[in-house]
């Protein structure tokens, strides 16, 4: 994967503006082209006769409303300003001041529409801005317009504008000084992530994977983990190599986003039928079904029932990475469910923590810590769980290890084992609980 990233970075950074190639021009949706101002700008309707004097009066009224907006942040003011600016522009379309004022007003209204998730209105305003002056629309304008089209489920239009945004940004990167490139790199990563979403919606996992690798190349290191998780997910899609599986995945994800959990459950059951034999894809589907039952359907018992046989059956032919992932899921579920039960039923919580502690996983130490804490009133049991925690203390923070060491000294004091108690206490006094107890 790293070699692919290096290759893609090299290609992008060495593309000249002439070599980038234009994004495919697509006709806008009918509801966009029906806008009267866009029809005028496209030349489909005759413009009003030029009237500079009336245009100037309209512009002044718009400027007054725009100034009022800057003082009060009243959106009624900016809407009135835009109406005046539109009138001024239509009466004198060659006045650059009127054009720039109208673009500024539209930009403010577009941002508000996006914040309110009114993406159809955002698209309409962005299309107006684009037709007013395509040359100054820039990568930010194309990026926002592409994202709005994506939110409206128009992936082809989204792709067209996102590719234009990438072209603009490639040119800006080539001319930018080194100190300004960090922000442009973040913008390039954001565009690549949106293109990834477009290709997922279109059912093109290999293109979606390429887009994510480009995003990884440009993204801030803090974002790498989430992007790498997406890369792994897409690689599993490609491993499955099934268009029908991909379609089901898309439908399941959409159903979860929209809260249609029964539809999502049915989709996951159908997905399981495509891969009935144990293997990498089978493991991922079982894990996905268990997580769905645990997280969305609030059925922890059902989720753990799905994972338990696979976690305990060493004879089952599974990839070790998949088996370990199931173990980690199972222990995490035990820990979460045990923590949920603590206030209402300590005994049931204790049972969940015991189940998690019995499985080999990095998360097991958290179950052991809870068991040790719950048993502190019973010295013999506390000593048993405390010794198990102590054996895996390397996974604890220094503060946690020191606290466990002091508690173990107290547990053995209560048991009458003075020698053992003093040894733990001496380790605690040294200020480092990573040393051996001799």
One Martini backbone bead per residue (centre of mass of N, CA, C, O) as a GRO file, in nm:
protein
  438
    1UNK     BB    1   0.057   0.063  -0.020
    2UNK     BB    2   0.295   0.264   0.003
    3UNK     BB    3   0.370   0.259  -0.297
    4UNK     BB    4   0.104   0.377  -0.396
    5UNK     BB    5   0.124   0.645  -0.251
    6UNK     BB    6   0.386   0.744  -0.377
    7UNK     BB    7   0.285   0.738  -0.666
    8UNK     BB    8   0.041   0.933  -0.631
    9UNK     BB    9   0.198   1.176  -0.534
   10UNK     BB   10   0.379   1.208  -0.782
   11UNK     BB   11   0.158   1.255  -0.985
   12UNK     BB   12   0.019   1.506  -0.856
   13UNK     BB   13   0.276   1.700  -0.818
   14UNK     BB   14   0.351   1.672  -1.151
   15UNK     BB   15   0.107   1.815  -1.242
   16UNK     BB   16  -0.001   2.009  -1.468
   17UNK     BB   17  -0.248   2.209  -1.571
   18UNK     BB   18  -0.255   2.072  -1.857
   19UNK     BB   19  -0.254   1.761  -1.745
   20UNK     BB   20  -0.508   1.727  -1.570
   21UNK     BB   21  -0.771   1.802  -1.676
   22UNK     BB   22  -1.095   1.817  -1.728
   23UNK     BB   23  -1.383   1.809  -1.608
   24UNK     BB   24  -1.680   1.687  -1.647
   25UNK     BB   25  -1.951   1.805  -1.807
   26UNK     BB   26  -2.264   1.870  -1.649
   27UNK     BB   27  -2.582   1.874  -1.620
   28UNK     BB   28  -2.794   2.017  -1.438
   29UNK     BB   29  -3.045   1.994  -1.263
   30UNK     BB   30  -3.358   2.099  -1.328
   31UNK     BB   31  -3.399   2.268  -1.059
   32UNK     BB   32  -3.161   2.458  -1.127
   33UNK     BB   33  -3.234   2.561  -1.424
   34UNK     BB   34  -3.509   2.707  -1.326
   35UNK     BB   35  -3.362   2.938  -1.240
   36UNK     BB   36  -3.380   3.259  -1.341
   37UNK     BB   37  -3.086   3.360  -1.312
   38UNK     BB   38  -2.949   3.126  -1.457
   39UNK     BB   39  -3.093   3.167  -1.726
   40UNK     BB   40  -2.972   3.443  -1.774
   41UNK     BB   41  -2.667   3.357  -1.758
   42UNK     BB   42  -2.712   3.138  -1.998
   43UNK     BB   43  -2.914   3.291  -2.221
   44UNK     BB   44  -3.233   3.196  -2.206
   45UNK     BB   45  -3.282   3.499  -2.118
   46UNK     BB   46  -3.358   3.815  -2.129
   47UNK     BB   47  -3.221   4.105  -2.049
   48UNK     BB   48  -3.221   4.387  -1.919
   49UNK     BB   49  -3.188   4.699  -1.956
   50UNK     BB   50  -2.959   4.926  -1.922
   51UNK     BB   51  -2.943   5.091  -1.572
   52UNK     BB   52  -2.728   5.260  -1.386
   53UNK     BB   53  -2.899   5.431  -1.190
   54UNK     BB   54  -3.077   5.201  -1.071
   55UNK     BB   55  -2.841   5.022  -0.992
   56UNK     BB   56  -2.714   5.214  -0.781
   57UNK     BB   57  -2.957   5.222  -0.589
   58UNK     BB   58  -2.969   4.917  -0.535
   59UNK     BB   59  -2.682   4.889  -0.425
   60UNK     BB   60  -2.712   5.080  -0.182
   61UNK     BB   61  -2.931   4.918  -0.043
   62UNK     BB   62  -2.760   4.661  -0.018
   63UNK     BB   63  -2.528   4.784   0.147
   64UNK     BB   64  -2.695   4.857   0.394
   65UNK     BB   65  -2.782   4.565   0.459
   66UNK     BB   66  -2.495   4.448   0.481
   67UNK     BB   67  -2.410   4.629   0.720
   68UNK     BB   68  -2.630   4.524   0.908
   69UNK     BB   69  -2.532   4.232   0.913
   70UNK     BB   70  -2.246   4.287   1.039
   71UNK     BB   71  -2.380   4.394   1.311
   72UNK     BB   72  -2.635   4.161   1.358
   73UNK     BB   73  -2.664   3.885   1.197
   74UNK     BB   74  -2.901   3.922   0.994
   75UNK     BB   75  -3.058   3.730   0.750
   76UNK     BB   76  -3.261   3.933   0.643
   77UNK     BB   77  -3.048   4.137   0.547
   78UNK     BB   78  -2.895   3.952   0.340
   79UNK     BB   79  -3.141   3.890   0.166
   80UNK     BB   80  -3.199   4.181   0.083
   81UNK     BB   81  -2.924   4.241  -0.038
   82UNK     BB   82  -2.940   4.028  -0.265
   83UNK     BB   83  -3.183   4.148  -0.411
   84UNK     BB   84  -3.043   4.419  -0.477
   85UNK     BB   85  -2.795   4.300  -0.625
   86UNK     BB   86  -2.952   4.162  -0.848
   87UNK     BB   87  -3.073   4.417  -0.968
   88UNK     BB   88  -2.808   4.561  -1.028
   89UNK     BB   89  -2.690   4.342  -1.215
   90UNK     BB   90  -2.923   4.331  -1.429
   91UNK     BB   91  -2.887   4.649  -1.498
   92UNK     BB   92  -2.545   4.599  -1.463
   93UNK     BB   93  -2.350   4.330  -1.563
   94UNK     BB   94  -2.049   4.492  -1.594
   95UNK     BB   95  -2.030   4.538  -1.290
   96UNK     BB   96  -1.803   4.425  -1.062
   97UNK     BB   97  -1.923   4.515  -0.790
   98UNK     BB   98  -2.194   4.367  -0.818
   99UNK     BB   99  -2.084   4.086  -0.855
  100UNK     BB  100  -1.923   4.064  -0.585
  101UNK     BB  101  -2.157   4.122  -0.392
  102UNK     BB  102  -2.331   3.882  -0.479
  103UNK     BB  103  -2.129   3.659  -0.407
  104UNK     BB  104  -2.105   3.723  -0.104
  105UNK     BB  105  -2.401   3.679  -0.033
  106UNK     BB  106  -2.423   3.385  -0.133
  107UNK     BB  107  -2.206   3.266   0.053
  108UNK     BB  108  -2.356   3.314   0.319
  109UNK     BB  109  -2.617   3.155   0.244
  110UNK     BB  110  -2.477   2.886   0.189
  111UNK     BB  111  -2.362   2.836   0.471
  112UNK     BB  112  -2.635   2.832   0.611
  113UNK     BB  113  -2.759   2.597   0.452
  114UNK     BB  114  -2.550   2.387   0.541
  115UNK     BB  115  -2.595   2.410   0.848
  116UNK     BB  116  -2.917   2.330   0.790
  117UNK     BB  117  -2.925   2.108   0.561
  118UNK     BB  118  -2.988   2.286   0.282
  119UNK     BB  119  -2.869   2.160  -0.005
  120UNK     BB  120  -3.042   2.267  -0.231
  121UNK     BB  121  -2.991   2.567  -0.170
  122UNK     BB  122  -2.682   2.550  -0.183
  123UNK     BB  123  -2.664   2.471  -0.479
  124UNK     BB  124  -2.808   2.714  -0.602
  125UNK     BB  125  -2.607   2.928  -0.495
  126UNK     BB  126  -2.348   2.803  -0.616
  127UNK     BB  127  -2.436   2.812  -0.912
  128UNK     BB  128  -2.455   3.116  -0.924
  129UNK     BB  129  -2.161   3.177  -0.854
  130UNK     BB  130  -2.037   3.019  -1.088
  131UNK     BB  131  -2.183   3.186  -1.322
  132UNK     BB  132  -2.069   3.466  -1.249
  133UNK     BB  133  -1.752   3.327  -1.182
  134UNK     BB  134  -1.560   3.067  -1.270
  135UNK     BB  135  -1.259   3.178  -1.221
  136UNK     BB  136  -1.326   3.241  -0.887
  137UNK     BB  137  -1.433   2.982  -0.742
  138UNK     BB  138  -1.250   2.758  -0.683
  139UNK     BB  139  -1.188   2.498  -0.468
  140UNK     BB  140  -1.398   2.569  -0.250
  141UNK     BB  141  -1.649   2.586  -0.429
  142UNK     BB  142  -1.633   2.298  -0.550
  143UNK     BB  143  -1.628   2.144  -0.284
  144UNK     BB  144  -1.904   2.239  -0.169
  145UNK     BB  145  -2.074   2.157  -0.411
  146UNK     BB  146  -1.998   1.859  -0.410
  147UNK     BB  147  -2.098   1.800  -0.122
  148UNK     BB  148  -2.395   1.876  -0.170
  149UNK     BB  149  -2.447   1.665  -0.389
  150UNK     BB  150  -2.380   1.424  -0.207
  151UNK     BB  151  -2.609   1.476   0.004
  152UNK     BB  152  -2.828   1.443  -0.249
  153UNK     BB  153  -2.742   1.197  -0.430
  154UNK     BB  154  -2.515   1.320  -0.666
  155UNK     BB  155  -2.232   1.174  -0.760
  156UNK     BB  156  -2.162   1.286  -1.043
  157UNK     BB  157  -2.163   1.589  -0.965
  158UNK     BB  158  -1.964   1.564  -0.733
  159UNK     BB  159  -1.723   1.460  -0.896
  160UNK     BB  160  -1.688   1.696  -1.089
  161UNK     BB  161  -1.628   1.916  -0.865
  162UNK     BB  162  -1.400   1.769  -0.711
  163UNK     BB  163  -1.206   1.762  -0.952
  164UNK     BB  164  -1.187   2.066  -0.980
  165UNK     BB  165  -1.076   2.116  -0.701
  166UNK     BB  166  -0.816   1.952  -0.751
  167UNK     BB  167  -0.706   2.127  -0.979
  168UNK     BB  168  -0.681   2.389  -0.826
  169UNK     BB  169  -0.499   2.276  -0.596
  170UNK     BB  170  -0.262   2.184  -0.767
  171UNK     BB  171  -0.188   2.470  -0.858
  172UNK     BB  172  -0.151   2.595  -0.575
  173UNK     BB  173   0.076   2.403  -0.482
  174UNK     BB  174   0.288   2.477  -0.701
  175UNK     BB  175   0.286   2.801  -0.596
  176UNK     BB  176   0.338   2.747  -0.306
  177UNK     BB  177   0.475   2.797  -0.027
  178UNK     BB  178   0.581   2.599   0.224
  179UNK     BB  179   0.415   2.738   0.466
  180UNK     BB  180   0.123   2.690   0.294
  181UNK     BB  181   0.087   2.366   0.253
  182UNK     BB  182  -0.063   2.243   0.494
  183UNK     BB  183  -0.350   2.346   0.427
  184UNK     BB  184  -0.361   2.223   0.139
  185UNK     BB  185  -0.331   1.930   0.230
  186UNK     BB  186  -0.594   1.917   0.388
  187UNK     BB  187  -0.773   1.977   0.144
  188UNK     BB  188  -0.687   1.732  -0.023
  189UNK     BB  189  -0.790   1.523   0.180
  190UNK     BB  190  -1.088   1.611   0.178
  191UNK     BB  191  -1.139   1.554  -0.120
  192UNK     BB  192  -1.064   1.251  -0.113
  193UNK     BB  193  -1.287   1.169   0.087
  194UNK     BB  194  -1.525   1.255  -0.096
  195UNK     BB  195  -1.449   1.068  -0.331
  196UNK     BB  196  -1.482   0.814  -0.174
  197UNK     BB  197  -1.789   0.848  -0.130
  198UNK     BB  198  -1.863   0.844  -0.425
  199UNK     BB  199  -1.749   0.554  -0.495
  200UNK     BB  200  -1.924   0.407  -0.296
  201UNK     BB  201  -2.200   0.497  -0.417
  202UNK     BB  202  -2.106   0.366  -0.708
  203UNK     BB  203  -1.947   0.090  -0.660
  204UNK     BB  204  -1.604   0.171  -0.635
  205UNK     BB  205  -1.361   0.040  -0.446
  206UNK     BB  206  -1.089   0.099  -0.592
  207UNK     BB  207  -1.129   0.409  -0.609
  208UNK     BB  208  -1.178   0.450  -0.308
  209UNK     BB  209  -0.897   0.350  -0.222
  210UNK     BB  210  -0.728   0.557  -0.374
  211UNK     BB  211  -0.847   0.805  -0.229
  212UNK     BB  212  -0.753   0.723   0.059
  213UNK     BB  213  -0.447   0.716   0.001
  214UNK     BB  214  -0.433   1.016  -0.062
  215UNK     BB  215  -0.539   1.113   0.208
  216UNK     BB  216  -0.304   0.991   0.372
  217UNK     BB  217  -0.075   1.160   0.234
  218UNK     BB  218  -0.217   1.453   0.339
  219UNK     BB  219  -0.284   1.405   0.618
  220UNK     BB  220  -0.313   1.432   0.932
  221UNK     BB  221  -0.189   1.223   1.171
  222UNK     BB  222  -0.457   1.225   1.348
  223UNK     BB  223  -0.626   1.086   1.088
  224UNK     BB  224  -0.505   0.800   1.020
  225UNK     BB  225  -0.670   0.586   1.171
  226UNK     BB  226  -0.946   0.626   1.030
  227UNK     BB  227  -0.837   0.584   0.741
  228UNK     BB  228  -0.718   0.298   0.784
  229UNK     BB  229  -0.988   0.167   0.847
  230UNK     BB  230  -1.110   0.222   0.567
  231UNK     BB  231  -0.902   0.071   0.404
  232UNK     BB  232  -0.955  -0.208   0.530
  233UNK     BB  233  -1.250  -0.224   0.444
  234UNK     BB  234  -1.202  -0.206   0.135
  235UNK     BB  235  -1.018  -0.453   0.114
  236UNK     BB  236  -1.245  -0.647   0.188
  237UNK     BB  237  -1.421  -0.588  -0.050
  238UNK     BB  238  -1.213  -0.682  -0.262
  239UNK     BB  239  -1.192  -0.968  -0.152
  240UNK     BB  240  -1.482  -1.045  -0.214
  241UNK     BB  241  -1.568  -0.958  -0.512
  242UNK     BB  242  -1.880  -0.845  -0.473
  243UNK     BB  243  -2.145  -0.671  -0.587
  244UNK     BB  244  -2.368  -0.772  -0.397
  245UNK     BB  245  -2.215  -0.712  -0.135
  246UNK     BB  246  -2.181  -0.411  -0.182
  247UNK     BB  247  -2.480  -0.338  -0.198
  248UNK     BB  248  -2.550  -0.435   0.086
  249UNK     BB  249  -2.361  -0.250   0.241
  250UNK     BB  250  -2.487   0.015   0.150
  251UNK     BB  251  -2.772  -0.045   0.264
  252UNK     BB  252  -2.691  -0.087   0.558
  253UNK     BB  253  -2.560   0.189   0.611
  254UNK     BB  254  -2.812   0.355   0.542
  255UNK     BB  255  -3.002   0.227   0.755
  256UNK     BB  256  -2.839   0.314   1.001
  257UNK     BB  257  -2.841   0.621   0.953
  258UNK     BB  258  -3.178   0.614   0.945
  259UNK     BB  259  -3.282   0.388   1.166
  260UNK     BB  260  -3.322   0.101   0.999
  261UNK     BB  261  -3.268  -0.185   1.167
  262UNK     BB  262  -3.425  -0.412   1.025
  263UNK     BB  263  -3.300  -0.370   0.750
  264UNK     BB  264  -3.007  -0.413   0.842
  265UNK     BB  265  -3.042  -0.699   0.953
  266UNK     BB  266  -3.134  -0.827   0.687
  267UNK     BB  267  -2.877  -0.752   0.528
  268UNK     BB  268  -2.677  -0.914   0.706
  269UNK     BB  269  -2.809  -1.188   0.660
  270UNK     BB  270  -2.766  -1.186   0.352
  271UNK     BB  271  -2.458  -1.158   0.360
  272UNK     BB  272  -2.404  -1.434   0.504
  273UNK     BB  273  -2.501  -1.613   0.258
  274UNK     BB  274  -2.247  -1.547   0.069
  275UNK     BB  275  -2.051  -1.652   0.338
  276UNK     BB  276  -2.059  -1.965   0.486
  277UNK     BB  277  -1.753  -1.988   0.504
  278UNK     BB  278  -1.476  -1.999   0.666
  279UNK     BB  279  -1.323  -1.672   0.683
  280UNK     BB  280  -1.255  -1.351   0.641
  281UNK     BB  281  -1.540  -1.262   0.557
  282UNK     BB  282  -1.694  -1.421   0.773
  283UNK     BB  283  -1.575  -1.280   1.018
  284UNK     BB  284  -1.673  -0.990   0.950
  285UNK     BB  285  -1.976  -1.055   0.953
  286UNK     BB  286  -2.002  -1.160   1.241
  287UNK     BB  287  -1.897  -0.905   1.375
  288UNK     BB  288  -2.105  -0.711   1.257
  289UNK     BB  289  -2.355  -0.845   1.379
  290UNK     BB  290  -2.272  -0.823   1.674
  291UNK     BB  291  -2.238  -0.514   1.684
  292UNK     BB  292  -2.526  -0.449   1.601
  293UNK     BB  293  -2.672  -0.583   1.839
  294UNK     BB  294  -2.521  -0.425   2.060
  295UNK     BB  295  -2.551  -0.116   1.958
  296UNK     BB  296  -2.859  -0.102   1.824
  297UNK     BB  297  -3.045  -0.349   1.958
  298UNK     BB  298  -2.977  -0.417   2.253
  299UNK     BB  299  -2.823  -0.736   2.234
  300UNK     BB  300  -2.585  -0.877   2.412
  301UNK     BB  301  -2.654  -1.178   2.418
  302UNK     BB  302  -2.657  -1.219   2.108
  303UNK     BB  303  -2.373  -1.117   2.047
  304UNK     BB  304  -2.217  -1.323   2.230
  305UNK     BB  305  -2.336  -1.578   2.100
  306UNK     BB  306  -2.190  -1.535   1.826
  307UNK     BB  307  -1.885  -1.535   1.945
  308UNK     BB  308  -1.822  -1.766   2.149
  309UNK     BB  309  -1.763  -2.018   1.964
  310UNK     BB  310  -1.519  -1.877   1.812
  311UNK     BB  311  -1.344  -1.815   2.064
  312UNK     BB  312  -1.328  -2.131   2.178
  313UNK     BB  313  -1.273  -2.258   1.889
  314UNK     BB  314  -0.971  -2.402   1.780
  315UNK     BB  315  -1.075  -2.580   1.522
  316UNK     BB  316  -1.140  -2.344   1.368
  317UNK     BB  317  -1.096  -2.221   1.042
  318UNK     BB  318  -0.899  -1.933   1.102
  319UNK     BB  319  -0.774  -1.644   1.106
  320UNK     BB  320  -0.593  -1.505   1.354
  321UNK     BB  321  -0.689  -1.213   1.319
  322UNK     BB  322  -0.993  -1.283   1.335
  323UNK     BB  323  -0.992  -1.423   1.609
  324UNK     BB  324  -0.878  -1.180   1.769
  325UNK     BB  325  -1.106  -0.984   1.697
  326UNK     BB  326  -1.323  -1.148   1.842
  327UNK     BB  327  -1.200  -1.137   2.120
  328UNK     BB  328  -1.200  -0.829   2.149
  329UNK     BB  329  -1.502  -0.792   2.118
  330UNK     BB  330  -1.591  -0.970   2.355
  331UNK     BB  331  -1.439  -0.824   2.584
  332UNK     BB  332  -1.562  -0.546   2.534
  333UNK     BB  333  -1.852  -0.632   2.590
  334UNK     BB  334  -1.808  -0.727   2.879
  335UNK     BB  335  -1.710  -0.455   2.987
  336UNK     BB  336  -1.954  -0.281   2.912
  337UNK     BB  337  -2.178  -0.455   3.044
  338UNK     BB  338  -2.058  -0.460   3.328
  339UNK     BB  339  -2.061  -0.151   3.371
  340UNK     BB  340  -2.372  -0.121   3.341
  341UNK     BB  341  -2.434  -0.325   3.603
  342UNK     BB  342  -2.308  -0.211   3.864
  343UNK     BB  343  -2.549  -0.045   3.999
  344UNK     BB  344  -2.767  -0.295   3.994
  345UNK     BB  345  -2.554  -0.569   3.951
  346UNK     BB  346  -2.274  -0.706   4.071
  347UNK     BB  347  -2.296  -1.007   3.994
  348UNK     BB  348  -2.336  -0.969   3.689
  349UNK     BB  349  -2.083  -0.804   3.642
  350UNK     BB  350  -1.888  -1.023   3.740
  351UNK     BB  351  -1.957  -1.224   3.513
  352UNK     BB  352  -1.863  -1.054   3.275
  353UNK     BB  353  -1.569  -1.015   3.371
  354UNK     BB  354  -1.497  -1.317   3.377
  355UNK     BB  355  -1.538  -1.370   3.076
  356UNK     BB  356  -1.322  -1.163   2.980
  357UNK     BB  357  -1.074  -1.281   3.152
  358UNK     BB  358  -1.074  -1.570   2.985
  359UNK     BB  359  -0.963  -1.397   2.744
  360UNK     BB  360  -0.737  -1.335   2.495
  361UNK     BB  361  -0.658  -0.988   2.561
  362UNK     BB  362  -0.584  -0.656   2.602
  363UNK     BB  363  -0.871  -0.606   2.758
  364UNK     BB  364  -0.853  -0.792   3.012
  365UNK     BB  365  -0.728  -0.600   3.226
  366UNK     BB  366  -0.997  -0.449   3.282
  367UNK     BB  367  -1.147  -0.687   3.405
  368UNK     BB  368  -0.944  -0.743   3.632
  369UNK     BB  369  -0.969  -0.469   3.769
  370UNK     BB  370  -1.270  -0.498   3.842
  371UNK     BB  371  -1.244  -0.757   4.010
  372UNK     BB  372  -1.053  -0.642   4.219
  373UNK     BB  373  -1.238  -0.412   4.317
  374UNK     BB  374  -1.490  -0.596   4.397
  375UNK     BB  375  -1.293  -0.785   4.608
  376UNK     BB  376  -1.171  -0.608   4.850
  377UNK     BB  377  -1.365  -0.732   5.085
  378UNK     BB  378  -1.210  -1.010   4.984
  379UNK     BB  379  -0.897  -1.102   5.031
  380UNK     BB  380  -0.860  -1.372   4.880
  381UNK     BB  381  -0.983  -1.279   4.611
  382UNK     BB  382  -0.810  -1.026   4.575
  383UNK     BB  383  -0.540  -1.178   4.555
  384UNK     BB  384  -0.604  -1.330   4.298
  385UNK     BB  385  -0.664  -1.084   4.110
  386UNK     BB  386  -0.412  -0.918   4.177
  387UNK     BB  387  -0.202  -1.118   4.060
  388UNK     BB  388  -0.310  -1.099   3.769
  389UNK     BB  389  -0.263  -0.802   3.736
  390UNK     BB  390   0.042  -0.802   3.804
  391UNK     BB  391   0.126  -0.988   3.557
  392UNK     BB  392  -0.009  -0.731   3.360
  393UNK     BB  393   0.109  -0.433   3.438
  394UNK     BB  394   0.232  -0.321   3.167
  395UNK     BB  395  -0.069  -0.211   3.074
  396UNK     BB  396  -0.039   0.000   3.280
  397UNK     BB  397  -0.028   0.267   3.439
  398UNK     BB  398   0.153   0.408   3.681
  399UNK     BB  399  -0.086   0.481   3.862
  400UNK     BB  400  -0.227   0.206   3.859
  401UNK     BB  401   0.010   0.034   3.961
  402UNK     BB  402   0.045   0.179   4.234
  403UNK     BB  403  -0.239   0.126   4.342
  404UNK     BB  404  -0.227  -0.184   4.334
  405UNK     BB  405   0.017  -0.217   4.519
  406UNK     BB  406  -0.110  -0.093   4.775
  407UNK     BB  407  -0.356  -0.284   4.784
  408UNK     BB  408  -0.190  -0.547   4.813
  409UNK     BB  409  -0.063  -0.476   5.083
  410UNK     BB  410  -0.338  -0.467   5.232
  411UNK     BB  411  -0.442  -0.751   5.169
  412UNK     BB  412  -0.200  -0.906   5.311
  413UNK     BB  413  -0.241  -0.781   5.587
  414UNK     BB  414  -0.531  -0.903   5.630
  415UNK     BB  415  -0.407  -1.206   5.591
  416UNK     BB  416  -0.115  -1.206   5.756
  417UNK     BB  417   0.106  -1.137   5.522
  418UNK     BB  418   0.370  -0.957   5.595
  419UNK     BB  419   0.590  -1.012   5.387
  420UNK     BB  420   0.421  -0.956   5.133
  421UNK     BB  421   0.328  -0.673   5.212
  422UNK     BB  422   0.614  -0.542   5.231
  423UNK     BB  423   0.699  -0.587   4.939
  424UNK     BB  424   0.480  -0.410   4.810
  425UNK     BB  425   0.543  -0.154   4.973
  426UNK     BB  426   0.835  -0.113   4.871
  427UNK     BB  427   0.759  -0.075   4.575
  428UNK     BB  428   0.583   0.171   4.623
  429UNK     BB  429   0.808   0.357   4.756
  430UNK     BB  430   0.988   0.368   4.493
  431UNK     BB  431   0.774   0.459   4.249
  432UNK     BB  432   0.786   0.156   4.110
  433UNK     BB  433   0.570  -0.105   3.970
  434UNK     BB  434   0.781  -0.266   3.761
  435UNK     BB  435   0.897  -0.428   3.967
  436UNK     BB  436   0.986  -0.687   4.143
  437UNK     BB  437   0.870  -0.946   4.366
  438UNK     BB  438   1.084  -1.113   4.601
   0.00000   0.00000   0.00000
